[in-house]
């Protein structure tokens, strides 16, 4: 996964994260064990099984369509954010 942030002042930040690490079941279990529900109140949105299905779909999408943008935002002030697979 690649995250690019560009500002109007020509400052640029590029971050790369291994998608396999971010979307792995091991990381999901670690998060489930150590993150308390009151820290991130999103448990009502999806069950654990639904999250696993979504993560698998994202892994398959990365393999089949590399470089697909997940989020692309351009602000009126000239800032730009891109999150891609």
SULWO-V204248 format. One record per residue. N is the residue number from 1. PHI is phi in whole degrees, 0 to 359 (none if undefined). NEAR is the number of other ideal C-beta (glycine too) atoms within 8 Angstrom. D_FIRST is the distance of its C-alpha to the first C-alpha in whole Angstrom. Layout:
n={N/N}
phi={PHI/PHI}
near={NEAR/NEAR}
d_first={D_FIRST/D_FIRST}
//
This chain:
n={1/2/3/4/5/6/7/8/9/10/11/12/13/14/15/16/17/18/19/20/21/22/23/24/25/26/27/28/29/30/31/32/33/34/35/36/37/38/39/40/41/42/43/44/45/46/47/48/49/50/51/52/53/54/55/56/57/58/59/60/61/62/63/64/65/66/67/68/69/70/71/72/73/74/75/76/77/78/79/80/81/82/83/84/85}
phi={none/237/238/237/234/237/252/297/281/67/275/226/238/235/234/242/235/293/300/299/289/294/254/276/293/297/296/299/294/297/297/297/285/257/263/280/302/286/289/229/280/244/296/283/280/207/279/300/293/295/295/299/296/295/296/296/296/294/297/295/296/297/291/279/225/295/85/296/287/270/222/220/231/237/267/293/281/101/280/220/229/227/241/228/276}
near={11/11/12/12/10/9/9/6/4/6/6/8/7/8/7/7/9/7/11/7/8/9/9/8/7/6/10/12/8/8/8/8/6/5/8/4/7/4/5/6/6/6/6/4/4/6/5/7/6/8/10/10/8/9/11/8/8/11/11/8/10/12/6/5/7/6/6/9/9/6/7/7/8/5/7/3/5/7/11/10/11/11/10/10/13}
d_first={0/4/7/10/13/17/20/24/25/22/20/17/14/11/8/6/5/6/5/9/10/9/10/13/17/18/15/17/20/20/19/22/24/24/23/26/26/28/25/22/25/23/24/26/24/23/24/22/23/21/18/18/18/16/13/15/14/11/11/13/12/9/12/14/12/10/8/10/10/10/11/13/16/19/22/26/26/23/20/17/13/10/7/6/4}
//
